[in-house]
Amino acid sequence: MATAGEPRPRPWTVRVRAALDALEHLVGGIGTSVLALLVLLGVAVVAVLCLVGVGVLLARPMLRVVHAVADRERIRLTAMKPDVISPGPGPERLGAALRDRTVQRELLWLAVHGLTGFLLGFIALTIVLNTARDGLFPLYWYLLPPDDATASLGWPVHSLAEALPVSLLGVAWAFLSVALLPALARLQALPGRRLLPAGSDADVALRIAHLTATRAAALDAHSTELRRIERALHDGTQNRLVAVNVLVGAARRAAARGSEDVDEILGRVQDATEAALAELRAVVRSILPPVLAHRNLADALTALAADCPVPCTIDADLPGRYAASVEASVYFVVAEALTNVAKHSGASSAEVVLRRENDVLRLRVTDDGRGGAAETGGSGLGGMRRRIEALDGTFALASPAGGPTILTVSLPCGL
């Protein structure tokens, strides 16, 4: 789902880029872990002062500092995707704040991330520094004092012949960096992703804001759909019918003159009529695909996959039928996604997986193309998001450079 014509990155280039991104996140995690340790120390001091009464005055400001540091981590994790939404500040009263689940999770995160985040970041930096140290060792070993001229693993070096193998150790450290840094970054982010998202007891205002946004998206999607239908009828079908009218007039005039061109003109009239009917059928299908009325959603998706130029497998295990709006949204998302795969991704295969989990339909569209898909640039991904969020669903896209591209959708099916 990347831009057509873009050269496909080599796998090793993609892995190196992912490792560099992970290193950036790990360094940021070290920063928030240091802040967490400092604030944790402050919390401990305030807790001790509370035993003599003085700390009670400092407790509420300290909890605000805890929340600010936790929000900084939420911002960092959001940059890594998926988003981590802040639940907002806790209750103003100290007793209520200490009983608040969000505050308790933030305090637990301070301790966990302060220790593990710093340790994992330190391990990552050690691997990277050893890569540079050993990889460049033959260039500077002779500048070191004899007792300090050692490789990262400790063996001494006394000559260039002994220094050259150390560079091979640097290559090994480099491969280890590429292999481990992304996993270390995910592990460092794990406490924040588990403890910092807004919980089920978050402020109701978050839910109201979300519903307000999805209602606006629904109205906007409806208006966009009406404009699309009007444009399709005006620019396509109407122009065909005008051409039919002109040709019928020409045929009548030719017939009045006794011209031999009547048969040719009537043939053009028939062709124009068939083209108008074809465009009209296309518009009707875009409103609600007739295939969904006569067949179930799994069969409709199988028909889409059969028409896709890229080999596509459909794995849909769905009991029963669902609301027309839900089935139509899933159908259009898959149709748009497969169109993008065929046009832009350079993929050799694609897969569509559809499952029902409780009262939620979960859709995943995966391709092995070059990646780099974005919601800008006319790819239709923004329209997919608006259509899904209008039904109170969720839409997520993961498309790193080099692929794979994974589009996931969750829709409440209400049955």
VOGU-3710 file (C-alpha; in Angstrom, 3 decimals, decimal comma):
1> matageprpr> 0,000/0,000/0,000  2,883/2,370/-0,660  3,267/4,778/-3,521  3,500/3,084/-6,876  6,971/3,024/-8,371  8,779/3,292/-5,032  11,709/0,839/-4,882  11,118/-1,948/-2,423  13,616/-1,747/0,464  15,821/-4,735/1,110
11> pwtvrvraal> 14,971/-6,727/4,258  18,252/-5,879/5,986  17,657/-2,173/5,348  14,227/-2,454/6,940  15,632/-4,234/9,996  18,377/-1,654/10,449  15,811/1,138/10,224  13,595/-0,641/12,769  16,604/-1,029/15,085  17,415/2,693/14,815
21> dalehlvggi> 13,797/3,591/15,572  13,873/1,221/18,540  17,090/2,839/19,789  15,408/6,236/19,660  12,480/4,903/21,708  14,833/3,217/24,177  16,760/6,431/24,761  13,456/8,224/25,321  12,498/5,448/27,734  15,698/6,022/29,689
31> gtsvlallvl> 14,667/9,658/30,082  11,218/8,815/31,420  12,676/6,070/33,656  15,071/8,578/35,239  12,147/10,942/35,804  10,169/8,040/37,268  12,982/7,175/39,685  13,318/10,795/40,815  9,571/11,149/41,317  9,462/7,767/43,090
41> lgvavvavlc> 12,113/9,060/45,476  10,000/12,182/46,019  6,932/10,028/46,715  8,918/8,039/49,287  10,091/11,232/51,005  6,549/12,629/51,100  5,255/9,324/52,479  7,813/9,477/55,297  6,940/13,119/56,000  3,267/12,148/56,192
51> lvgvgvllar> 4,118/10,203/59,349  4,840/13,515/61,099  1,991/15,358/59,360  4,060/17,661/57,143  3,825/15,446/54,070  0,037/15,668/53,900  0,366/19,183/52,458  2,779/17,923/49,791  0,919/14,725/48,875  -1,571/16,199/46,414
61> pmlrvvhava> 1,053/18,280/44,503  3,265/15,182/44,370  0,432/13,137/42,815  0,080/15,833/40,156  3,792/15,458/39,411  3,293/11,676/39,152  0,481/12,223/36,665  2,594/14,663/34,622  5,465/12,149/34,346  3,002/9,373/33,439
71> drerirltam> 1,534/11,640/30,734  5,036/12,152/29,365  5,346/8,382/29,026  1,910/8,206/27,366  3,115/10,717/24,771  6,232/8,619/24,143  4,213/5,427/23,754  1,729/7,143/21,462  4,611/8,057/19,152  5,395/4,314/18,945
81> kpdvispgpg> 1,743/3,448/18,155  -0,857/2,465/19,125  -2,058/5,479/21,081  -2,160/5,484/24,882  -4,918/7,856/25,955  -4,570/9,786/29,205  -7,512/9,402/31,593  -7,059/12,968/32,816  -6,038/14,138/36,298  -7,306/12,220/39,290
91> perlgaalrd> -9,669/13,463/42,021  -8,704/16,636/43,856  -9,299/15,264/47,360  -6,320/13,289/48,660  -8,313/10,359/50,035  -10,261/9,900/46,802  -7,062/10,241/44,763  -5,301/7,509/46,737  -8,287/5,188/46,186  -8,428/5,986/42,465
101> rtvqrellwl> -7,351/3,060/40,284  -5,623/5,337/37,781  -3,473/6,931/40,496  -2,600/3,505/41,892  -1,567/2,259/38,448  0,568/5,375/37,873  2,373/4,826/41,204  2,986/1,173/40,311  4,263/2,248/36,885  6,787/4,583/38,562
111> avhgltgfll> 8,385/1,682/40,392  8,301/-0,811/37,514  9,391/1,536/34,716  11,910/3,354/36,878  13,835/0,119/37,366  13,169/-1,980/34,257  13,047/0,940/31,818  16,466/2,190/32,879  17,942/-1,330/32,922  16,665/-2,205/29,432
121> gfialtivln> 17,814/1,144/28,054  21,242/0,654/29,650  21,521/-2,811/28,049  20,598/-1,370/24,651  23,123/1,469/24,911  25,811/-0,978/26,039  25,237/-3,131/22,950  25,340/-0,081/20,661  28,464/1,358/22,303  30,202/-2,025/22,097
131> tardglfply> 29,337/-2,119/18,393  31,092/1,199/17,847  33,948/0,422/20,217  34,873/-2,955/18,745  34,004/-2,124/15,151  36,392/0,859/15,120  38,978/-0,664/17,466  41,712/-1,208/14,815  41,641/2,560/14,107  42,452/3,749/17,604
141> wyllppddat> 43,845/0,873/19,683  47,419/2,206/19,501  46,323/5,496/21,098  45,262/3,707/24,296  47,552/2,949/27,241  48,758/-0,666/27,063  46,656/-1,693/30,058  43,474/-0,169/28,525  43,863/-1,601/25,008  41,253/-4,330/25,434
151> aslgwpvhsl> 38,199/-5,468/23,487  34,751/-5,129/24,994  34,895/-8,729/26,212  38,169/-8,067/27,985  40,993/-9,661/25,999  44,138/-7,488/25,666  45,471/-6,252/22,342  49,169/-5,578/21,687  49,370/-5,356/17,890  47,366/-4,554/14,789
161> aealpvsllg> 47,128/-8,269/14,003  45,373/-8,758/17,345  43,201/-5,635/16,845  41,749/-6,666/13,491  39,725/-9,637/14,853  38,162/-7,241/17,376  36,380/-5,523/14,463  34,685/-8,843/13,699  33,382/-8,772/17,250  31,963/-5,340/16,410
171> vawaflsval> 30,116/-6,875/13,472  28,660/-9,474/15,822  27,541/-6,701/18,188  25,917/-4,943/15,203  23,915/-8,055/14,281  22,924/-8,411/17,930  21,770/-4,772/17,957  19,575/-5,260/14,904  18,101/-8,436/16,380  17,513/-7,284/19,975
181> lpalarlqal> 16,801/-3,536/19,981  13,185/-3,767/18,677  12,383/-6,465/21,275  13,999/-4,409/24,050  11,969/-1,357/23,014  8,718/-3,344/23,143  9,666/-4,793/26,522  10,533/-1,345/27,873  7,143/-0,034/26,714  5,184/-2,949/28,192
191> pgrrllpags> 4,635/-1,543/31,735  3,295/1,711/30,296  0,979/-0,045/27,870  -0,386/-2,256/30,652  -0,683/0,319/33,446  -1,168/3,756/31,884  -4,125/3,503/29,442  -7,461/4,903/30,560  -9,283/2,107/32,375  -12,941/1,183/32,390
201> dadvalriah> -13,427/3,513/35,322  -12,033/6,528/33,433  -13,901/9,805/33,323  -17,201/9,550/31,462  -16,205/12,714/29,615  -13,761/10,633/27,544  -16,600/8,447/26,345  -18,788/11,476/25,628  -15,976/13,103/23,651  -15,479/9,898/21,665
211> ltatraaald> -19,183/9,584/20,889  -19,311/13,249/19,881  -16,379/12,721/17,523  -17,870/9,561/16,003  -21,242/11,271/15,556  -19,515/14,094/13,686  -17,618/11,497/11,633  -20,897/9,731/10,817  -22,485/12,949/9,588  -19,380/13,808/7,596
221> ahstelrrie> -19,239/10,305/6,097  -22,908/10,543/5,159  -22,375/13,914/3,455  -19,296/12,618/1,657  -21,208/9,566/0,450  -24,040/11,722/-0,884  -21,560/13,961/-2,727  -19,853/10,895/-4,191  -23,144/9,456/-5,441  -24,212/12,825/-6,859
231> ralhdgtqnr> -20,854/13,233/-8,622  -21,007/9,681/-10,011  -24,530/10,238/-11,373  -23,738/13,713/-12,718  -20,354/13,011/-14,299  -21,066/9,498/-15,475  -24,639/8,336/-15,946  -26,086/11,756/-16,792  -23,486/12,366/-19,499  -24,202/8,941/-20,996
241> lvavnvlvga> -27,942/9,637/-21,068  -27,335/13,028/-22,698  -25,290/11,244/-25,358  -28,144/8,749/-25,854  -30,620/11,634/-26,270  -28,385/13,341/-28,833  -27,920/10,121/-30,790  -31,683/9,373/-30,761  -32,293/12,854/-32,183  -29,696/12,266/-34,860
251> arraaargse> -31,302/8,918/-35,706  -34,744/10,525/-36,054  -33,371/13,214/-38,368  -31,502/10,596/-40,405  -34,673/8,513/-40,684  -36,661/11,575/-41,839  -34,099/12,145/-44,597  -34,098/8,492/-45,549  -30,400/8,288/-44,779  -28,601/4,963/-44,631
261> dvdeilgrvq> -26,805/6,021/-41,421  -29,800/5,198/-39,208  -28,610/1,685/-38,413  -25,114/2,900/-37,476  -26,521/5,638/-35,239  -28,896/3,213/-33,534  -25,935/0,924/-32,851  -24,149/3,825/-31,157  -27,344/4,526/-29,202  -27,372/0,936/-27,972
271> dateaalael> -23,703/1,107/-26,958  -24,263/4,381/-25,081  -27,335/2,941/-23,351  -25,422/-0,138/-22,235  -22,596/2,056/-20,918  -25,099/4,211/-18,991  -26,711/1,113/-17,485  -23,302/-0,266/-16,497  -22,354/2,985/-14,731  -25,762/3,130/-13,054
281> ravvrsilpp> -25,306/-0,441/-11,784  -21,852/0,507/-10,462  -23,362/3,427/-8,533  -26,073/1,174/-7,093  -23,491/-1,402/-6,031  -21,460/1,316/-4,306  -24,500/2,257/-2,192  -25,217/-1,298/-1,019  -23,659/-4,205/-2,903  -26,408/-6,521/-4,175
291> vlahrnlada> -24,111/-9,481/-3,508  -24,708/-8,952/0,218  -28,457/-9,301/-0,281  -28,188/-12,638/-2,081  -25,115/-14,128/-0,394  -23,492/-13,916/3,034  -20,523/-11,709/3,904  -17,957/-14,502/3,602  -19,132/-15,343/0,070  -19,097/-11,665/-0,892
301> ltalaadcpv> -15,489/-11,311/0,306  -14,531/-14,462/-1,587  -15,907/-12,855/-4,755  -13,800/-9,746/-4,062  -10,673/-11,863/-3,601  -11,345/-13,675/-6,880  -11,328/-10,349/-8,738  -8,138/-9,094/-7,036  -5,029/-9,202/-9,298  -2,899/-10,123/-6,252
311> pctidadlpg> -3,434/-13,685/-4,946  -5,637/-13,309/-1,889  -6,921/-15,821/0,642  -10,108/-15,310/2,646  -10,401/-16,811/6,135  -13,890/-15,884/7,352  -15,642/-17,947/10,006  -18,878/-16,111/10,746  -22,045/-17,518/12,276  -25,223/-16,004/10,842
321> ryaasveasv> -25,836/-12,598/9,283  -25,270/-9,106/10,664  -26,703/-5,625/10,306  -26,610/-4,343/6,729  -24,511/-1,320/7,759  -21,921/-3,568/9,423  -21,666/-5,999/6,501  -21,501/-3,161/3,968  -18,738/-1,406/5,938  -16,644/-4,588/6,151
331> yfvvaealtn> -17,220/-5,217/2,432  -16,160/-1,711/1,398  -13,105/-1,722/3,680  -11,902/-5,012/2,186  -12,663/-3,801/-1,346  -10,716/-0,559/-0,812  -7,856/-2,371/0,918  -7,480/-4,927/-1,878  -7,610/-2,119/-4,449  -4,715/-0,407/-2,647
341> vakhsgassa> -2,809/-3,700/-2,470  -3,189/-4,192/-6,225  -2,310/-0,590/-7,140  0,417/0,436/-4,738  1,878/-2,300/-2,548  3,890/-4,451/-4,951  2,724/-7,415/-2,868  2,847/-11,016/-4,007  0,034/-12,151/-1,697  -2,649/-10,847/0,640
351> evvlrrendv> -4,793/-12,356/3,364  -8,159/-11,353/4,808  -9,135/-12,781/8,198  -12,583/-12,119/9,678  -13,749/-13,398/13,039  -16,495/-12,712/15,539  -15,388/-12,350/19,161  -18,346/-11,929/21,499  -20,271/-8,992/20,013  -17,402/-7,635/17,917
361> lrlrvtddgr> -16,387/-8,395/14,338  -12,618/-8,310/13,924  -11,135/-7,870/10,466  -7,465/-8,097/9,512  -6,115/-7,452/6,004  -2,427/-8,280/5,538  -0,139/-7,986/2,518  3,582/-8,660/2,051  4,218/-5,531/-0,008  6,662/-2,668/0,404
371> ggaaetggsg> 4,705/-0,958/3,208  4,778/2,773/3,847  0,987/3,166/3,609  -0,416/6,396/5,078  -3,851/7,935/5,443  -2,781/10,876/3,300  -2,204/10,945/-0,430  -5,611/9,808/-1,647  -5,223/6,149/-0,672  -8,769/5,982/0,711
381> lggmrrriea> -7,550/4,968/4,179  -8,959/8,129/5,741  -12,367/7,319/4,292  -12,135/3,799/5,717  -11,398/5,193/9,176  -14,354/7,605/9,022  -16,702/4,850/7,864  -15,618/2,508/10,677  -15,568/5,135/13,441  -19,014/6,291/12,375
391> ldgtfalasp> -20,253/2,850/13,525  -18,342/3,174/16,833  -15,637/0,817/15,576  -11,856/1,064/15,657  -9,411/1,278/12,749  -5,649/0,702/12,984  -2,933/0,583/10,351  0,600/-0,762/10,770  2,716/-0,313/7,645  6,458/0,015/8,320
401> aggptiltvs> 8,754/0,631/5,398  9,420/-2,721/3,787  6,155/-4,193/5,037  4,168/-6,068/5,899  1,102/-3,850/5,942  -1,545/-4,909/8,476  -4,932/-3,207/8,584  -7,134/-4,137/11,552  -10,754/-3,193/12,127  -13,105/-3,920/15,020
411> lpcgl> -16,833/-3,345/14,610  -19,589/-3,958/17,156  -22,021/-6,315/15,455  -24,791/-5,983/18,046  -26,102/-9,530/17,583
//
